[in-house]
Amino acid sequence: MYALIFISILLNIVCLYLIFNLSNKFQKQSNSHDSKTSEEVEELLELFTEEMKIENERLHEMILKFTQKNHQQKDLDESTIIESEETVTDLKESDDKHFSKETNEVLTLAQKGYNAEEIAKMLHRGKGEVELLLKFYR
């Protein structure tokens, strides 16, 4: 009977030793697995950061190109507006020169007291045309 008790205690000691060894191996494996996982996560983060940096640089270049294109278009639009204003001014001046004699005659006769119908008959013009000139220059 003592032999069975001795064998039972011996087997319990061996089991505790094996459990202790397995626990140590598991902790080592867990630590190495954690370090591998953390290294993998770190590598992934570095790659992601690098990709984001490249994407940001590309976006920055696109914004600069768009801004330059926008400024060029704005400058072009401003020069077109200036040219069109100059053209309108030139047309007005030429119109003023072209119509100045007729307009002066109409205005002079109106100042003398003639009405639109009388001025139209005198200058062989339409009554509506004379009325329009008078309204425009009064």
Secondary structure, DSSP 8 states (H G I E B T S, - for coil): -HHHHHHHHHHHHHHHHHHHHHHHHHHHHHHHHHHHHHHHHHHHHHHHHHHHHHHHHHHHHHHHHHHHHHHHHHHHHHHHHHHHHHHHHHHHHHHHHHHHHHHHHHHHHHHTT--HHHHHHHHT--HHHHHHHHHHH-
